[in-house]
Amino acid sequence: MRWWKILGLAGVAGVAATGVAITRAERRRRAYTPEEIRRRLRERIEKGEPVEET
């Protein structure tokens, strides 16, 4: 195998791993109900923690 084939396969593996990580994070984020999100935001505000904006 030539070095460029190995580099290409490593790139494909990296892209696939990144996609898996993004999908898992999205599933976790969407698993919250609106009530849970409101409760968590109110708790952060009461504690004085900064709220992240997306």
All heavy atoms as atom14 arrays in JSON, in Angstrom:
{
  "sequence": "MRWWKILGLAGVAGVAATGVAITRAERRRRAYTPEEIRRRLRERIEKGEPVEET",
  "atom14_mask": [
    [1, 1, 1, 1, 1, 1, 1, 1, 0, 0, 0, 0, 0, 0],
    [1, 1, 1, 1, 1, 1, 1, 1, 1, 1, 1, 0, 0, 0],
    [1, 1, 1, 1, 1, 1, 1, 1, 1, 1, 1, 1, 1, 1],
    [1, 1, 1, 1, 1, 1, 1, 1, 1, 1, 1, 1, 1, 1],
    [1, 1, 1, 1, 1, 1, 1, 1, 1, 0, 0, 0, 0, 0],
    [1, 1, 1, 1, 1, 1, 1, 1, 0, 0, 0, 0, 0, 0],
    [1, 1, 1, 1, 1, 1, 1, 1, 0, 0, 0, 0, 0, 0],
    [1, 1, 1, 1, 0, 0, 0, 0, 0, 0, 0, 0, 0, 0],
    [1, 1, 1, 1, 1, 1, 1, 1, 0, 0, 0, 0, 0, 0],
    [1, 1, 1, 1, 1, 0, 0, 0, 0, 0, 0, 0, 0, 0],
    [1, 1, 1, 1, 0, 0, 0, 0, 0, 0, 0, 0, 0, 0],
    [1, 1, 1, 1, 1, 1, 1, 0, 0, 0, 0, 0, 0, 0],
    [1, 1, 1, 1, 1, 0, 0, 0, 0, 0, 0, 0, 0, 0],
    [1, 1, 1, 1, 0, 0, 0, 0, 0, 0, 0, 0, 0, 0],
    [1, 1, 1, 1, 1, 1, 1, 0, 0, 0, 0, 0, 0, 0],
    [1, 1, 1, 1, 1, 0, 0, 0, 0, 0, 0, 0, 0, 0],
    [1, 1, 1, 1, 1, 0, 0, 0, 0, 0, 0, 0, 0, 0],
    [1, 1, 1, 1, 1, 1, 1, 0, 0, 0, 0, 0, 0, 0],
    [1, 1, 1, 1, 0, 0, 0, 0, 0, 0, 0, 0, 0, 0],
    [1, 1, 1, 1, 1, 1, 1, 0, 0, 0, 0, 0, 0, 0],
    [1, 1, 1, 1, 1, 0, 0, 0, 0, 0, 0, 0, 0, 0],
    [1, 1, 1, 1, 1, 1, 1, 1, 0, 0, 0, 0, 0, 0],
    [1, 1, 1, 1, 1, 1, 1, 0, 0, 0, 0, 0, 0, 0],
    [1, 1, 1, 1, 1, 1, 1, 1, 1, 1, 1, 0, 0, 0],
    [1, 1, 1, 1, 1, 0, 0, 0, 0, 0, 0, 0, 0, 0],
    [1, 1, 1, 1, 1, 1, 1, 1, 1, 0, 0, 0, 0, 0],
    [1, 1, 1, 1, 1, 1, 1, 1, 1, 1, 1, 0, 0, 0],
    [1, 1, 1, 1, 1, 1, 1, 1, 1, 1, 1, 0, 0, 0],
    [1, 1, 1, 1, 1, 1, 1, 1, 1, 1, 1, 0, 0, 0],
    [1, 1, 1, 1, 1, 1, 1, 1, 1, 1, 1, 0, 0, 0],
    [1, 1, 1, 1, 1, 0, 0, 0, 0, 0, 0, 0, 0, 0],
    [1, 1, 1, 1, 1, 1, 1, 1, 1, 1, 1, 1, 0, 0],
    [1, 1, 1, 1, 1, 1, 1, 0, 0, 0, 0, 0, 0, 0],
    [1, 1, 1, 1, 1, 1, 1, 0, 0, 0, 0, 0, 0, 0],
    [1, 1, 1, 1, 1, 1, 1, 1, 1, 0, 0, 0, 0, 0],
    [1, 1, 1, 1, 1, 1, 1, 1, 1, 0, 0, 0, 0, 0],
    [1, 1, 1, 1, 1, 1, 1, 1, 0, 0, 0, 0, 0, 0],
    [1, 1, 1, 1, 1, 1, 1, 1, 1, 1, 1, 0, 0, 0],
    [1, 1, 1, 1, 1, 1, 1, 1, 1, 1, 1, 0, 0, 0],
    [1, 1, 1, 1, 1, 1, 1, 1, 1, 1, 1, 0, 0, 0],
    [1, 1, 1, 1, 1, 1, 1, 1, 0, 0, 0, 0, 0, 0],
    [1, 1, 1, 1, 1, 1, 1, 1, 1, 1, 1, 0, 0, 0],
    [1, 1, 1, 1, 1, 1, 1, 1, 1, 0, 0, 0, 0, 0],
    [1, 1, 1, 1, 1, 1, 1, 1, 1, 1, 1, 0, 0, 0],
    [1, 1, 1, 1, 1, 1, 1, 1, 0, 0, 0, 0, 0, 0],
    [1, 1, 1, 1, 1, 1, 1, 1, 1, 0, 0, 0, 0, 0],
    [1, 1, 1, 1, 1, 1, 1, 1, 1, 0, 0, 0, 0, 0],
    [1, 1, 1, 1, 0, 0, 0, 0, 0, 0, 0, 0, 0, 0],
    [1, 1, 1, 1, 1, 1, 1, 1, 1, 0, 0, 0, 0, 0],
    [1, 1, 1, 1, 1, 1, 1, 0, 0, 0, 0, 0, 0, 0],
    [1, 1, 1, 1, 1, 1, 1, 0, 0, 0, 0, 0, 0, 0],
    [1, 1, 1, 1, 1, 1, 1, 1, 1, 0, 0, 0, 0, 0],
    [1, 1, 1, 1, 1, 1, 1, 1, 1, 0, 0, 0, 0, 0],
    [1, 1, 1, 1, 1, 1, 1, 0, 0, 0, 0, 0, 0, 0]
  ],
  "atom14_positions": [
    [[0.84, -1.19, 0.0], [0.0, 0.0, 0.0], [0.88, 1.25, 0.0], [1.88, 1.3, 0.68], [-0.86, 0.05, 1.26], [-2.19, -0.55, 1.14], [-3.13, -0.14, 2.61], [-4.7, -0.42, 1.97], [0.0, 0.0, 0.0], [0.0, 0.0, 0.0], [0.0, 0.0, 0.0], [0.0, 0.0, 0.0], [0.0, 0.0, 0.0], [0.0, 0.0, 0.0]],
    [[0.43, 2.19, -0.7], [1.18, 3.45, -0.72], [0.74, 4.31, 0.45], [-0.34, 4.14, 1.02], [0.92, 4.17, -2.02], [1.47, 3.38, -3.18], [1.26, 4.12, -4.45], [1.72, 3.27, -5.55], [2.37, 3.72, -6.57], [2.64, 4.99, -6.67], [2.75, 2.9, -7.53], [0.0, 0.0, 0.0], [0.0, 0.0, 0.0], [0.0, 0.0, 0.0]],
    [[1.6, 5.26, 0.8], [1.32, 6.1, 1.97], [0.05, 6.9, 1.81], [-0.66, 7.16, 2.77], [2.52, 7.01, 2.27], [2.77, 8.03, 1.2], [3.55, 7.89, 0.11], [2.2, 9.33, 1.12], [3.52, 9.01, -0.67], [2.68, 9.93, -0.05], [1.32, 10.06, 1.91], [2.32, 11.19, -0.44], [0.98, 11.33, 1.53], [1.47, 11.89, 0.37]],
    [[-0.31, 7.31, 0.59], [-1.49, 8.12, 0.39], [-2.76, 7.32, 0.62], [-3.79, 7.86, 1.02], [-1.5, 8.79, -0.98], [-1.39, 7.85, -2.15], [-0.24, 7.42, -2.74], [-2.46, 7.23, -2.85], [-0.52, 6.57, -3.77], [-1.88, 6.43, -3.86], [-3.84, 7.25, -2.72], [-2.65, 5.67, -4.73], [-4.59, 6.5, -3.59], [-3.99, 5.71, -4.59]],
    [[-2.7, 6.01, 0.38], [-3.86, 5.16, 0.66], [-4.08, 5.04, 2.15], [-5.22, 5.11, 2.63], [-3.66, 3.77, 0.06], [-3.78, 3.72, -1.44], [-3.65, 2.31, -1.95], [-3.75, 2.25, -3.45], [-3.59, 0.87, -3.94], [0.0, 0.0, 0.0], [0.0, 0.0, 0.0], [0.0, 0.0, 0.0], [0.0, 0.0, 0.0], [0.0, 0.0, 0.0]],
    [[-3.0, 4.88, 2.88], [-3.09, 4.8, 4.35], [-3.62, 6.12, 4.91], [-4.49, 6.14, 5.78], [-1.73, 4.44, 4.96], [-1.32, 3.03, 4.53], [-1.76, 4.56, 6.47], [0.09, 2.66, 4.91], [0.0, 0.0, 0.0], [0.0, 0.0, 0.0], [0.0, 0.0, 0.0], [0.0, 0.0, 0.0], [0.0, 0.0, 0.0], [0.0, 0.0, 0.0]],
    [[-3.11, 7.23, 4.38], [-3.57, 8.54, 4.81], [-5.06, 8.72, 4.51], [-5.82, 9.24, 5.33], [-2.75, 9.63, 4.13], [-3.03, 11.06, 4.55], [-2.72, 11.25, 6.04], [-2.19, 12.02, 3.73], [0.0, 0.0, 0.0], [0.0, 0.0, 0.0], [0.0, 0.0, 0.0], [0.0, 0.0, 0.0], [0.0, 0.0, 0.0], [0.0, 0.0, 0.0]],
    [[-5.49, 8.27, 3.36], [-6.9, 8.37, 2.98], [-7.8, 7.54, 3.89], [-8.86, 7.99, 4.31], [0.0, 0.0, 0.0], [0.0, 0.0, 0.0], [0.0, 0.0, 0.0], [0.0, 0.0, 0.0], [0.0, 0.0, 0.0], [0.0, 0.0, 0.0], [0.0, 0.0, 0.0], [0.0, 0.0, 0.0], [0.0, 0.0, 0.0], [0.0, 0.0, 0.0]],
    [[-7.36, 6.33, 4.19], [-8.14, 5.48, 5.09], [-8.21, 6.08, 6.49], [-9.25, 6.02, 7.15], [-7.53, 4.07, 5.15], [-7.7, 3.23, 3.88], [-6.92, 1.93, 4.01], [-9.17, 2.96, 3.63], [0.0, 0.0, 0.0], [0.0, 0.0, 0.0], [0.0, 0.0, 0.0], [0.0, 0.0, 0.0], [0.0, 0.0, 0.0], [0.0, 0.0, 0.0]],
    [[-7.11, 6.67, 6.94], [-7.11, 7.32, 8.25], [-8.07, 8.52, 8.25], [-8.78, 8.76, 9.24], [-5.71, 7.77, 8.63], [0.0, 0.0, 0.0], [0.0, 0.0, 0.0], [0.0, 0.0, 0.0], [0.0, 0.0, 0.0], [0.0, 0.0, 0.0], [0.0, 0.0, 0.0], [0.0, 0.0, 0.0], [0.0, 0.0, 0.0], [0.0, 0.0, 0.0]],
    [[-8.11, 9.25, 7.15], [-9.03, 10.38, 7.04], [-10.48, 9.94, 7.08], [-11.32, 10.55, 7.76], [0.0, 0.0, 0.0], [0.0, 0.0, 0.0], [0.0, 0.0, 0.0], [0.0, 0.0, 0.0], [0.0, 0.0, 0.0], [0.0, 0.0, 0.0], [0.0, 0.0, 0.0], [0.0, 0.0, 0.0], [0.0, 0.0, 0.0], [0.0, 0.0, 0.0]],
    [[-10.78, 8.86, 6.35], [-12.15, 8.33, 6.36], [-12.54, 7.86, 7.75], [-13.65, 8.12, 8.22], [-12.29, 7.18, 5.33], [-13.6, 6.44, 5.5], [-12.16, 7.72, 3.92], [0.0, 0.0, 0.0], [0.0, 0.0, 0.0], [0.0, 0.0, 0.0], [0.0, 0.0, 0.0], [0.0, 0.0, 0.0], [0.0, 0.0, 0.0], [0.0, 0.0, 0.0]],
    [[-11.63, 7.19, 8.44], [-11.91, 6.73, 9.8], [-12.13, 7.92, 10.73], [-13.01, 7.88, 11.61], [-10.76, 5.86, 10.31], [0.0, 0.0, 0.0], [0.0, 0.0, 0.0], [0.0, 0.0, 0.0], [0.0, 0.0, 0.0], [0.0, 0.0, 0.0], [0.0, 0.0, 0.0], [0.0, 0.0, 0.0], [0.0, 0.0, 0.0], [0.0, 0.0, 0.0]],
    [[-11.36, 8.97, 10.56], [-11.54, 10.17, 11.39], [-12.88, 10.84, 11.17], [-13.55, 11.27, 12.12], [0.0, 0.0, 0.0], [0.0, 0.0, 0.0], [0.0, 0.0, 0.0], [0.0, 0.0, 0.0], [0.0, 0.0, 0.0], [0.0, 0.0, 0.0], [0.0, 0.0, 0.0], [0.0, 0.0, 0.0], [0.0, 0.0, 0.0], [0.0, 0.0, 0.0]],
    [[-13.29, 10.94, 9.93], [-14.59, 11.54, 9.61], [-15.72, 10.7, 10.2], [-16.68, 11.23, 10.77], [-14.76, 11.7, 8.08], [-16.18, 12.05, 7.71], [-13.79, 12.74, 7.56], [0.0, 0.0, 0.0], [0.0, 0.0, 0.0], [0.0, 0.0, 0.0], [0.0, 0.0, 0.0], [0.0, 0.0, 0.0], [0.0, 0.0, 0.0], [0.0, 0.0, 0.0]],
    [[-15.6, 9.38, 10.09], [-16.64, 8.49, 10.63], [-16.71, 8.62, 12.15], [-17.81, 8.69, 12.73], [-16.35, 7.05, 10.24], [0.0, 0.0, 0.0], [0.0, 0.0, 0.0], [0.0, 0.0, 0.0], [0.0, 0.0, 0.0], [0.0, 0.0, 0.0], [0.0, 0.0, 0.0], [0.0, 0.0, 0.0], [0.0, 0.0, 0.0], [0.0, 0.0, 0.0]],
    [[-15.56, 8.69, 12.82], [-15.55, 8.81, 14.28], [-16.14, 10.15, 14.72], [-16.88, 10.22, 15.71], [-14.11, 8.68, 14.8], [0.0, 0.0, 0.0], [0.0, 0.0, 0.0], [0.0, 0.0, 0.0], [0.0, 0.0, 0.0], [0.0, 0.0, 0.0], [0.0, 0.0, 0.0], [0.0, 0.0, 0.0], [0.0, 0.0, 0.0], [0.0, 0.0, 0.0]],
    [[-15.86, 11.2, 13.98], [-16.43, 12.51, 14.3], [-17.95, 12.49, 14.14], [-18.68, 13.04, 14.98], [-15.83, 13.6, 13.4], [-14.41, 13.6, 13.58], [-16.38, 14.96, 13.72], [0.0, 0.0, 0.0], [0.0, 0.0, 0.0], [0.0, 0.0, 0.0], [0.0, 0.0, 0.0], [0.0, 0.0, 0.0], [0.0, 0.0, 0.0], [0.0, 0.0, 0.0]],
    [[-18.44, 11.85, 13.1], [-19.87, 11.74, 12.88], [-20.57, 10.99, 14.0], [-21.64, 11.37, 14.46], [0.0, 0.0, 0.0], [0.0, 0.0, 0.0], [0.0, 0.0, 0.0], [0.0, 0.0, 0.0], [0.0, 0.0, 0.0], [0.0, 0.0, 0.0], [0.0, 0.0, 0.0], [0.0, 0.0, 0.0], [0.0, 0.0, 0.0], [0.0, 0.0, 0.0]],
    [[-19.93, 9.94, 14.48], [-20.49, 9.16, 15.59], [-20.57, 10.02, 16.84], [-21.58, 10.03, 17.55], [-19.65, 7.89, 15.84], [-20.04, 7.23, 17.15], [-19.82, 6.91, 14.69], [0.0, 0.0, 0.0], [0.0, 0.0, 0.0], [0.0, 0.0, 0.0], [0.0, 0.0, 0.0], [0.0, 0.0, 0.0], [0.0, 0.0, 0.0], [0.0, 0.0, 0.0]],
    [[-19.52, 10.78, 17.13], [-19.5, 11.63, 18.33], [-20.58, 12.71, 18.25], [-21.28, 12.98, 19.24], [-18.12, 12.27, 18.49], [0.0, 0.0, 0.0], [0.0, 0.0, 0.0], [0.0, 0.0, 0.0], [0.0, 0.0, 0.0], [0.0, 0.0, 0.0], [0.0, 0.0, 0.0], [0.0, 0.0, 0.0], [0.0, 0.0, 0.0], [0.0, 0.0, 0.0]],
    [[-20.75, 13.31, 17.09], [-21.76, 14.35, 16.92], [-23.16, 13.76, 17.08], [-24.03, 14.35, 17.72], [-21.59, 15.04, 15.56], [-20.32, 15.88, 15.56], [-22.8, 15.88, 15.21], [-19.94, 16.42, 14.21], [0.0, 0.0, 0.0], [0.0, 0.0, 0.0], [0.0, 0.0, 0.0], [0.0, 0.0, 0.0], [0.0, 0.0, 0.0], [0.0, 0.0, 0.0]],
    [[-23.39, 12.6, 16.51], [-24.7, 11.95, 16.61], [-25.04, 11.61, 18.05], [-26.17, 11.83, 18.5], [-24.72, 10.67, 15.76], [-24.42, 11.03, 14.41], [-26.07, 10.0, 15.81], [0.0, 0.0, 0.0], [0.0, 0.0, 0.0], [0.0, 0.0, 0.0], [0.0, 0.0, 0.0], [0.0, 0.0, 0.0], [0.0, 0.0, 0.0], [0.0, 0.0, 0.0]],
    [[-24.08, 11.1, 18.8], [-24.33, 10.78, 20.21], [-24.67, 12.03, 21.01], [-25.6, 12.02, 21.83], [-23.11, 10.1, 20.83], [-22.94, 8.69, 20.41], [-21.76, 8.07, 21.1], [-21.58, 6.7, 20.66], [-20.53, 5.97, 20.96], [-19.56, 6.48, 21.7], [-20.44, 4.74, 20.53], [0.0, 0.0, 0.0], [0.0, 0.0, 0.0], [0.0, 0.0, 0.0]],
    [[-23.95, 13.1, 20.8], [-24.22, 14.35, 21.51], [-25.61, 14.88, 21.16], [-26.33, 15.37, 22.04], [-23.15, 15.38, 21.19], [0.0, 0.0, 0.0], [0.0, 0.0, 0.0], [0.0, 0.0, 0.0], [0.0, 0.0, 0.0], [0.0, 0.0, 0.0], [0.0, 0.0, 0.0], [0.0, 0.0, 0.0], [0.0, 0.0, 0.0], [0.0, 0.0, 0.0]],
    [[-25.98, 14.79, 19.91], [-27.3, 15.27, 19.48], [-28.42, 14.44, 20.11], [-29.44, 14.97, 20.54], [-27.38, 15.21, 17.95], [-28.64, 15.81, 17.39], [-28.71, 17.32, 17.54], [-27.68, 17.95, 17.82], [-29.82, 17.86, 17.42], [0.0, 0.0, 0.0], [0.0, 0.0, 0.0], [0.0, 0.0, 0.0], [0.0, 0.0, 0.0], [0.0, 0.0, 0.0]],
    [[-28.22, 13.14, 20.19], [-29.24, 12.29, 20.82], [-29.41, 12.65, 22.28], [-30.52, 12.69, 22.8], [-28.84, 10.82, 20.7], [-29.09, 10.24, 19.36], [-28.8, 8.76, 19.35], [-28.78, 8.25, 17.99], [-28.12, 7.18, 17.63], [-27.41, 6.5, 18.5], [-28.16, 6.78, 16.4], [0.0, 0.0, 0.0], [0.0, 0.0, 0.0], [0.0, 0.0, 0.0]],
    [[-28.3, 12.88, 22.98], [-28.4, 13.26, 24.39], [-29.13, 14.59, 24.55], [-29.94, 14.77, 25.44], [-27.0, 13.38, 25.01], [-26.46, 12.08, 25.46], [-25.2, 12.27, 26.28], [-24.26, 11.26, 25.87], [-23.03, 11.49, 25.45], [-22.56, 12.7, 25.4], [-22.27, 10.51, 25.07], [0.0, 0.0, 0.0], [0.0, 0.0, 0.0], [0.0, 0.0, 0.0]],
    [[-28.82, 15.54, 23.67], [-29.44, 16.86, 23.76], [-30.93, 16.77, 23.49], [-31.74, 17.39, 24.18], [-28.8, 17.8, 22.74], [-29.27, 19.23, 22.88], [-28.69, 20.11, 21.81], [-29.16, 19.79, 20.48], [-30.34, 20.18, 19.98], [-31.17, 20.87, 20.72], [-30.69, 19.84, 18.75], [0.0, 0.0, 0.0], [0.0, 0.0, 0.0], [0.0, 0.0, 0.0]],
    [[-31.33, 15.98, 22.53], [-32.75, 15.86, 22.2], [-33.53, 15.0, 23.17], [-34.75, 14.98, 23.14], [-32.9, 15.29, 20.79], [-32.48, 16.26, 19.74], [-32.75, 15.73, 18.38], [-32.33, 16.7, 17.38], [-32.75, 16.71, 16.15], [-33.6, 15.79, 15.75], [-32.33, 17.61, 15.3], [0.0, 0.0, 0.0], [0.0, 0.0, 0.0], [0.0, 0.0, 0.0]],
    [[-32.85, 14.29, 24.05], [-33.53, 13.41, 25.0], [-34.2, 14.2, 26.12], [-35.06, 13.68, 26.81], [-32.54, 12.41, 25.59], [0.0, 0.0, 0.0], [0.0, 0.0, 0.0], [0.0, 0.0, 0.0], [0.0, 0.0, 0.0], [0.0, 0.0, 0.0], [0.0, 0.0, 0.0], [0.0, 0.0, 0.0], [0.0, 0.0, 0.0], [0.0, 0.0, 0.0]],
    [[-33.81, 15.47, 26.31], [-34.41, 16.28, 27.37], [-35.81, 16.73, 26.98], [-36.04, 17.13, 25.84], [-33.57, 17.52, 27.65], [-32.21, 17.22, 28.23], [-31.05, 17.62, 27.6], [-32.1, 16.56, 29.45], [-29.81, 17.35, 28.13], [-30.86, 16.29, 30.0], [-29.72, 16.69, 29.33], [-28.51, 16.43, 29.87], [0.0, 0.0, 0.0], [0.0, 0.0, 0.0]],
    [[-36.71, 16.7, 27.93], [-38.03, 17.25, 27.69], [-37.96, 18.76, 27.89], [-37.06, 19.27, 28.57], [-39.07, 16.66, 28.66], [-38.73, 17.05, 29.98], [-39.13, 15.15, 28.55], [0.0, 0.0, 0.0], [0.0, 0.0, 0.0], [0.0, 0.0, 0.0], [0.0, 0.0, 0.0], [0.0, 0.0, 0.0], [0.0, 0.0, 0.0], [0.0, 0.0, 0.0]],
    [[-38.9, 19.51, 27.35], [-38.88, 20.97, 27.56], [-38.92, 21.35, 29.04], [-38.26, 22.32, 29.45], [-40.14, 21.44, 26.83], [-40.36, 20.42, 25.78], [-39.92, 19.12, 26.39], [0.0, 0.0, 0.0], [0.0, 0.0, 0.0], [0.0, 0.0, 0.0], [0.0, 0.0, 0.0], [0.0, 0.0, 0.0], [0.0, 0.0, 0.0], [0.0, 0.0, 0.0]],
    [[-39.63, 20.57, 29.83], [-39.71, 20.86, 31.27], [-38.34, 20.69, 31.93], [-37.95, 21.48, 32.8], [-40.73, 19.95, 31.95], [-42.17, 20.22, 31.56], [-42.54, 19.6, 30.21], [-41.87, 18.63, 29.79], [-43.47, 20.11, 29.58], [0.0, 0.0, 0.0], [0.0, 0.0, 0.0], [0.0, 0.0, 0.0], [0.0, 0.0, 0.0], [0.0, 0.0, 0.0]],
    [[-37.61, 19.66, 31.53], [-36.27, 19.44, 32.08], [-35.32, 20.57, 31.7], [-34.52, 21.02, 32.53], [-35.69, 18.11, 31.59], [-36.34, 16.89, 32.19], [-35.81, 15.61, 31.57], [-35.67, 15.56, 30.34], [-35.55, 14.67, 32.34], [0.0, 0.0, 0.0], [0.0, 0.0, 0.0], [0.0, 0.0, 0.0], [0.0, 0.0, 0.0], [0.0, 0.0, 0.0]],
    [[-35.42, 21.04, 30.49], [-34.57, 22.13, 30.04], [-34.86, 23.39, 30.84], [-33.95, 24.07, 31.32], [-34.75, 22.38, 28.53], [-34.24, 21.18, 27.75], [-34.05, 23.66, 28.1], [-34.55, 21.21, 26.28], [0.0, 0.0, 0.0], [0.0, 0.0, 0.0], [0.0, 0.0, 0.0], [0.0, 0.0, 0.0], [0.0, 0.0, 0.0], [0.0, 0.0, 0.0]],
    [[-36.14, 23.7, 31.01], [-36.51, 24.89, 31.8], [-36.02, 24.79, 33.23], [-35.48, 25.75, 33.79], [-38.03, 25.07, 31.79], [-38.57, 25.62, 30.52], [-40.07, 25.92, 30.65], [-40.67, 25.85, 29.34], [-41.38, 24.84, 28.87], [-41.64, 23.8, 29.63], [-41.86, 24.87, 27.65], [0.0, 0.0, 0.0], [0.0, 0.0, 0.0], [0.0, 0.0, 0.0]],
    [[-36.19, 23.61, 33.82], [-35.75, 23.41, 35.2], [-34.24, 23.59, 35.33], [-33.76, 24.29, 36.23], [-36.14, 22.01, 35.67], [-35.72, 21.7, 37.11], [-36.04, 20.27, 37.51], [-35.56, 19.26, 36.57], [-34.27, 18.81, 36.54], [-33.38, 19.3, 37.36], [-33.9, 17.88, 35.66], [0.0, 0.0, 0.0], [0.0, 0.0, 0.0], [0.0, 0.0, 0.0]],
    [[-33.49, 23.02, 34.4], [-32.04, 23.13, 34.45], [-31.58, 24.56, 34.24], [-30.65, 25.04, 34.91], [-31.41, 22.22, 33.4], [-31.6, 20.75, 33.73], [-30.97, 19.87, 32.72], [-29.52, 19.96, 32.87], [-28.66, 19.33, 32.1], [-29.08, 18.57, 31.11], [-27.37, 19.45, 32.3], [0.0, 0.0, 0.0], [0.0, 0.0, 0.0], [0.0, 0.0, 0.0]],
    [[-32.21, 25.28, 33.33], [-31.85, 26.68, 33.11], [-32.16, 27.53, 34.34], [-31.36, 28.39, 34.73], [-32.59, 27.24, 31.89], [-32.08, 26.77, 30.54], [-33.01, 27.25, 29.43], [-30.67, 27.23, 30.29], [0.0, 0.0, 0.0], [0.0, 0.0, 0.0], [0.0, 0.0, 0.0], [0.0, 0.0, 0.0], [0.0, 0.0, 0.0], [0.0, 0.0, 0.0]],
    [[-33.3, 27.29, 34.96], [-33.64, 28.05, 36.17], [-32.66, 27.77, 37.3], [-32.28, 28.66, 38.05], [-35.06, 27.72, 36.6], [-36.09, 28.34, 35.69], [-37.51, 28.05, 36.12], [-38.44, 28.68, 35.19], [-39.51, 28.09, 34.72], [-39.81, 26.86, 35.08], [-40.31, 28.72, 33.87], [0.0, 0.0, 0.0], [0.0, 0.0, 0.0], [0.0, 0.0, 0.0]],
    [[-32.23, 26.5, 37.42], [-31.24, 26.16, 38.44], [-29.92, 26.88, 38.19], [-29.3, 27.4, 39.11], [-30.99, 24.64, 38.47], [-32.13, 23.85, 39.05], [-31.93, 22.35, 38.91], [-30.91, 21.91, 38.34], [-32.81, 21.59, 39.37], [0.0, 0.0, 0.0], [0.0, 0.0, 0.0], [0.0, 0.0, 0.0], [0.0, 0.0, 0.0], [0.0, 0.0, 0.0]],
    [[-29.5, 26.95, 36.94], [-28.26, 27.66, 36.6], [-28.37, 29.14, 36.92], [-27.43, 29.76, 37.43], [-27.94, 27.51, 35.12], [-27.42, 26.17, 34.75], [-27.05, 26.17, 33.29], [-26.65, 24.86, 32.84], [-26.39, 24.58, 31.58], [-26.5, 25.5, 30.65], [-26.03, 23.37, 31.24], [0.0, 0.0, 0.0], [0.0, 0.0, 0.0], [0.0, 0.0, 0.0]],
    [[-29.52, 29.73, 36.6], [-29.72, 31.16, 36.86], [-29.68, 31.43, 38.35], [-29.07, 32.4, 38.81], [-31.03, 31.65, 36.23], [-30.9, 31.63, 34.7], [-31.4, 33.04, 36.72], [-32.19, 31.85, 33.96], [0.0, 0.0, 0.0], [0.0, 0.0, 0.0], [0.0, 0.0, 0.0], [0.0, 0.0, 0.0], [0.0, 0.0, 0.0], [0.0, 0.0, 0.0]],
    [[-30.31, 30.57, 39.14], [-30.31, 30.75, 40.59], [-28.91, 30.65, 41.17], [-28.57, 31.36, 42.11], [-31.23, 29.71, 41.24], [-32.7, 29.96, 41.0], [-33.57, 28.83, 41.52], [-33.05, 27.88, 42.11], [-34.81, 28.92, 41.33], [0.0, 0.0, 0.0], [0.0, 0.0, 0.0], [0.0, 0.0, 0.0], [0.0, 0.0, 0.0], [0.0, 0.0, 0.0]],
    [[-28.09, 29.76, 40.61], [-26.73, 29.6, 41.09], [-25.8, 30.69, 40.57], [-24.7, 30.85, 41.06], [-26.16, 28.24, 40.64], [-26.81, 27.07, 41.32], [-26.18, 25.79, 40.81], [-26.83, 24.57, 41.44], [-26.24, 23.32, 40.91], [0.0, 0.0, 0.0], [0.0, 0.0, 0.0], [0.0, 0.0, 0.0], [0.0, 0.0, 0.0], [0.0, 0.0, 0.0]],
    [[-26.23, 31.41, 39.55], [-25.42, 32.46, 38.97], [-24.44, 31.95, 37.94], [-23.5, 32.63, 37.58], [0.0, 0.0, 0.0], [0.0, 0.0, 0.0], [0.0, 0.0, 0.0], [0.0, 0.0, 0.0], [0.0, 0.0, 0.0], [0.0, 0.0, 0.0], [0.0, 0.0, 0.0], [0.0, 0.0, 0.0], [0.0, 0.0, 0.0], [0.0, 0.0, 0.0]],
    [[-24.65, 30.73, 37.45], [-23.77, 30.16, 36.44], [-24.1, 30.78, 35.09], [-25.26, 31.06, 34.79], [-23.94, 28.65, 36.34], [-23.52, 27.91, 37.58], [-23.76, 26.41, 37.46], [-23.98, 25.93, 36.34], [-23.72, 25.76, 38.5], [0.0, 0.0, 0.0], [0.0, 0.0, 0.0], [0.0, 0.0, 0.0], [0.0, 0.0, 0.0], [0.0, 0.0, 0.0]],
    [[-23.08, 31.0, 34.26], [-23.36, 31.53, 32.93], [-24.1, 30.49, 32.08], [-23.83, 29.3, 32.16], [-21.97, 31.8, 32.34], [-21.04, 30.97, 33.16], [-21.68, 30.8, 34.51], [0.0, 0.0, 0.0], [0.0, 0.0, 0.0], [0.0, 0.0, 0.0], [0.0, 0.0, 0.0], [0.0, 0.0, 0.0], [0.0, 0.0, 0.0], [0.0, 0.0, 0.0]],
    [[-25.04, 30.96, 31.3], [-25.83, 30.08, 30.43], [-25.22, 30.13, 29.05], [-25.01, 31.21, 28.48], [-27.31, 30.55, 30.38], [-28.1, 29.69, 29.44], [-27.89, 30.52, 31.78], [0.0, 0.0, 0.0], [0.0, 0.0, 0.0], [0.0, 0.0, 0.0], [0.0, 0.0, 0.0], [0.0, 0.0, 0.0], [0.0, 0.0, 0.0], [0.0, 0.0, 0.0]],
    [[-24.91, 28.96, 28.48], [-24.31, 28.9, 27.15], [-25.37, 29.16, 26.1], [-26.47, 28.65, 26.18], [-23.7, 27.51, 26.91], [-22.54, 27.22, 27.8], [-21.99, 25.82, 27.53], [-22.26, 25.28, 26.44], [-21.32, 25.3, 28.41], [0.0, 0.0, 0.0], [0.0, 0.0, 0.0], [0.0, 0.0, 0.0], [0.0, 0.0, 0.0], [0.0, 0.0, 0.0]],
    [[-25.01, 29.96, 25.12], [-25.91, 30.22, 24.0], [-25.44, 29.43, 22.82], [-24.25, 29.37, 22.53], [-25.93, 31.7, 23.66], [-26.53, 32.54, 24.76], [-26.62, 33.99, 24.35], [-26.65, 34.28, 23.15], [-26.65, 34.84, 25.25], [0.0, 0.0, 0.0], [0.0, 0.0, 0.0], [0.0, 0.0, 0.0], [0.0, 0.0, 0.0], [0.0, 0.0, 0.0]],
    [[-26.37, 28.79, 22.11], [-25.98, 28.0, 20.94], [-26.51, 28.62, 19.68], [-27.38, 29.4, 19.65], [-26.49, 26.55, 21.03], [-27.91, 26.57, 21.2], [-25.83, 25.83, 22.18], [0.0, 0.0, 0.0], [0.0, 0.0, 0.0], [0.0, 0.0, 0.0], [0.0, 0.0, 0.0], [0.0, 0.0, 0.0], [0.0, 0.0, 0.0], [0.0, 0.0, 0.0]]
  ]
}
